Amino acid sequence: MSSDDAPGALAAHLEKKNYSALIKQLDSALGDSEGGARVQLLLNRGFCLQQLGLFRKALKDYDAVLEAQPAHAVALLHRAKVLVALKQKEDALASLGELARCAALTVDLAALLEGQQLAAGLASGDVKEGAKLPLLPALAPPAPPPAPAPAPAAASTPAPAKQGFAPGFLSSPAARQQKQREAANAGVEQPDAAAAPMALATGPAASEAAGSAALQSPAAEPHGGTPSSSSSSSAATEEPTAAAPQPPGLGSRASSVGSSPAPSPAVDPLHQLVARSDPNQGVGLAVQMVNSGQCREAIALLDLLLTNHPGNMGALAARGTAKALLGQLQEAVGDFSEAIRHEPRFHDFYKRRGQALAALGDDDGAVRDLRQAIELSDDPVTKAENHEELGRLLQKQKDYRRAQAEFEAALALVGSSAGTELLGALGLCQVSQGDLREGIATYDRALQLAPQSKDLWLNLGMALKELCWVERAEEALRKAAKLSCGVGPTAVHAYRLLAQMKQGLGDHLGAVAELNRGIAAADKEAQRIELRFLRGACYHAVGQHREAVEDYQQTLEAQAALTPGSSEELVSFICLAFYQKEMALYARANLDRHVLSFCPDADLHPEFKELWCKKGPPSGEFVSMYRSIMQPQHPNWAAAKPAPPPKKLLLPLLEAADAVGQLVQYSHQGFLPNRRQQRMAGLAAIELAQALQQLAADRRAGRETVVPNAGSSVTARPGGPPAARPGTSAALRSGSASHHPFGWRDAMDIVVRWRQLAEPNDQVIWVDLLTEREFNQGFGSHTPMFTGQTKCVRYYMVFDRALALMKRCLVEQGCAIDANNAPVPLDSPDRQAAAQGARTAGDMWRAIGTDSWVVVPVQSTMRPGHALEGTRLTVVNLGKQPARAAPGEAEPDAVLQLANGVRGAAASTGTAKPRPQPDSFEFSIRTPVTPARWVDYDEELEGLFGRLVAALEEGEVVAAAEAALRFAYYWYNFMPLARGSAFCGYVSMLGAFLAMGAPVRAKMPPSYQTDWEAILESSPEAFLQAVSPWMYPPEVRQAQQAQQAQQAQQQEGQHEGVQPVRDGEQRAQGQQPAETDAGQTARQAQQPAQQQQDALQPAQPEREADGGSGGASDGQTSAAAAAEPAACKPVDQLPKVIEVLSTMRQRLEALNGPDVPRI
């Protein structure tokens, strides 16, 4: 002990209020402290820092105390005082609320009383924010209560001493603290042996006692809450949270290394006598010490006992338990192994060694031991506990499939007496595999047993959100937040999920309100990073760019909160905040410009767009240039607001857009009904329809339709003049310097602009306008159907169909393609049979033998006999762990990343994770966009767009409908956008049908997605056959029936030898050819607006007669189809979208609606 550490020196420092000197001593003492001693040292340092006015540093110390002991009364009180001084009244009241909820006879009554007085003073206003409040003396926490001492084994029993092995001795600290609090609240008397150390206690004895008290795990009831029939049962653990929980019995590997053992304490002479004379009594005495936290004293006693009674199995197991609690895991494994050597038939020795091995990171050894424990268990309760223990270990490894099997085995053994921890863990496994309904049913069952479990409510709410059961999800998440008293990690998680759900519903300001609650509930800066970023994204979406920029900037400034162990997701949020801030400033700068006068794809630098899409840190190239391309950082936020569009023009557009936009909603899990996205889709479809009608009218009048280059993405491609650029439509090559003819990409630009605006957090970018490097390598979409061991919520529904298509491609092509773009032939009957018999992604991978993909060929419409490259069905083994190369050797091949599956592109070579998820595979589609594919699809889309416009020009609705569906088919397989291609493709079909005067009425069938119908078909005809029966509106079906009837009449006339009179012959004879139903319907698309609207009304008998005469065999279907109401007014009766909503501000305010303040 140094002179400064002497009690006299401490007293002198306190008397002189030399808090700086005390802080230095406390800093030194904290270096090797642990357990209760560390808690007291932190509390004392916080006290000194608070006296010096260093409130934020004091707050960190009190937070550290509360992280170890959430119910520490003095820490809660001092934390509240610091928050008052920092003018954070709401947080102070929340801390005092936590203090009030900790009220018990075992809690410091003085702290409770002062907390009540302080809360009353804050509520009445007597205590003002910023007040420097006096502090209570720093008091030591009450010692954790011991479990009842086990009865010593009878001297005549030769079996291992089962009593006294502290169950779950490696259980998580939070679980132990929960048990300690429960015991404390039940009024368990504290033993003298574990009395709390005095304030600022020094010396090894106090430190050891406090450390052992913090680590001890008293013998307790098993999970079900009934008296245990065996003391070997595992301790109850925390209920599972959204992340995979730490299994009971799994500590930190770091705690087992680098700690030097402290000197063994002296053994009481009476204890020595017991240890020498009666080993069973000695083991029982040692177990009492372990249960009361005196682990070092127990080890000293057991060392003496084993010296006098070598090989005593009970002593070995008890000493192993004590060592494990002190973090001496290797030594604990040695003791358990020695006990097993003496008695290899006792299950508890294997269980305890398995727990210690798991804490050391030896998962394979832990699994072997726990399986052996299951095999040796006799009674059902013990066997169930061992199954559960193994399940939690497997769950930690994310081996959900095997973990679920263990939990279900445990459940079968205990039946109706299953505890909430077991049910919660099972539910988490089910949800983690994508079996949401099964997981929800399990959570419901668990909540019947523990209706106050905040973590069960949180997990239930998360699963309900994924199923889009909005009302139930909100109820569950609010329950979780309420049970958390609106503070702490569970509340933060609940508010974040509520915000994400509201954002997914299109209620961005509602999401902001939830994020505000989450930020207030968070006690760590790392939690606030994500919440602030999400709030910025919500502000950004509704056009509140100033607030968005502030949140993005605060997210950027939070980089200091990152640590070497921070998650990749957290780093990604900070990187995204930089890009999103620039996008918000860009939007603000162009807020009141005409949308046809600028184009984000053309204006933003390709390097910026690429990094934004990848969501990663800036590249060296970007860092060297970014200051020259950044947006103005201080726009004029006070600029005058232009007048909004007249309501008489705006309201009819919004009414029509809402009606049309409802049709884009998928009826499948994972897709929330987003009102904002629906309105955006409706406005985009109407604007596209009006542009197509104008294009057709100009063609009929012999005029050329041109659009300005400034607002078009097609003119932004680098590489010389338009005529020299690869993939440039022929129509563009005839354009002038400032304008060019309207082409297919200009039509899709209309939809893309709306999609970019509605949700700026999505990177909706034309891929060919990224960097040339990325475009040449083939940046593209990647959509998993199955990943790891999880069925993807949105897309697993097509897994069986996609797997069958992969089998067909393997047969037709004879091989797959590997990561090096080399063919992998299935050159043996066994491999071919294995591939054709595959039922899972793992089966297919094992049949092929490597990460690989097959190309789905796409038949050309414009070039018969030509095949385009469709998507790539890809199977990857995510569980592979490449061996590390020895120094001087070449690195081995990395786990396949496919470089987006592009020929010639190198596979990603990141550092392999040390513990990949076992038995995990990914089955996905990857659609790289390369220059060669771009040229191929550009020719196809240009030709089909020409067909569509020609059909609209001639009023041929059947031909127009077919061209629109074929165009969408190739667009879906092309996937030219970084995000949003599928959405834009569907809106293009809605717009084309509106332009025909034949609006789509039908919603998509349940569990049906049109993009997958295109992607998983090689033929556009197959796509038409799948989509047209439900999508075609009555006008198109009637025209089809009329054509079929006319063709049948012609064939019948030819069969009877009567030549049909052609239109030209009729005209030559002075007769007017009879107009077919198809021609009549097409002509009505060009009639005056009111006549067209009347023709679409279902009550008109003439229209129904037309439908009936079109085909007698389908008269009932036609009549029913004609009765379907139109989704909206004909678009030529509506105001022009481009005229009413010509600026970004007007469009954002139209999407926001009247409930959101003007921008």
Buried (B, 14 or more C-beta within 10 A) or exposed (E): EEEBEEEEBBEEBBEEEBBEBBBBBBEBBBEEBBBBBBBBBBBBBBBBBBBBEBBEBBBBBBBBBBBBBBBBBBBBBBBBBBBBBBEBBEBBBBBBBBBEEBBBEBBBEBBBEBBBEBBEBBEEEEBEBEBEBEBBEBBBBBBBBBBEBBEBBEEEEEEBBBBBBBBBBBBBBBBBBBBBBEBBBEEBEBBEBBEBBEBBBBEEBBBBBBBBBBBBBBBBBBBBEEEBEBBBBBBBBBBBBBEBBBBBBBBBBEBBEEEEEBEEBEBBEEBBEBBBEBBBBBBBBBBBBBBBBBBBBBBBBBBBBBEBBEEBBBBBBBBBBBBBBBBBBEBBBBBBBBBBEBBEEBBBBBBBBBBBBBBBBBBEBBBBBBBBBBEBBEEBBBBBBBBBBBBBBBBBBBBBBBBBBBBBBBBEBBEEBBBBBBBBBBBBBBBBBBBBEBBBBBBEBBBEBBEEBBBBBBBBBBBBBBBBBBEBBBBBBBBBBEBBBBBBBBBBBBBBBBBBBBBBBBBBBBBBBBBBBBBBBBBEEBBBBBBBBBBBBBBBBBBBBBBBBBBBBBBBEBEEBBEEEBEEEBBBBBBBBBBBBBBBBBBBBBBBBBBBEBBBBBBBBBBBBBBBBBBBEBBEEBEEBBEEEBBEEEBEEEEEEEEEBEEEBBEBBBBBBBBBBBBBBBBBBBBBBBBBBBBBBBBBBBBBBBBBBBBBBBBEEEEEBBBBBBBBBBBBBEEEEBEEBEBBBEBBBEBEEEBBBBBBBBBBBBBBBBBBBBBBBBBBBBBBBBBEEBBBBBBBBBBBBBBBBBBBBBBBBBBEBBBEBBBBBBEEBEBBBBBEBEEBEBEEEEBBEBBBEBEBBBBBBBBBBBBBBBBBBBBBBBEEEEBBBBBBBBBBBBBBEBEEEEEEEEEEBBBBBBBBBBEEBEBEEEEBEEEBBBBBBBBBBBBBBBBBBBEBBBBBBBBBBBBBBBBBBBBBBBBBBBBBBBBBBBBBBBBBBBBBBBBBBBBBBBBBBBBBBBBBBBBBEEEBBBBBBBBBBBEBBBBBEBBBEEBBBBBBBBBBBBBBBBEEEEEEEEEEEEEEBEEEEEEEEEEEEEEBBBBBBBEBBBBEBEEBBBBBEBEEEEBBEBBBBBBEEBBEBBBEBBBBEBBBBBBBBBBBBBEBBBBBBBBBBBBBBEEBEEB
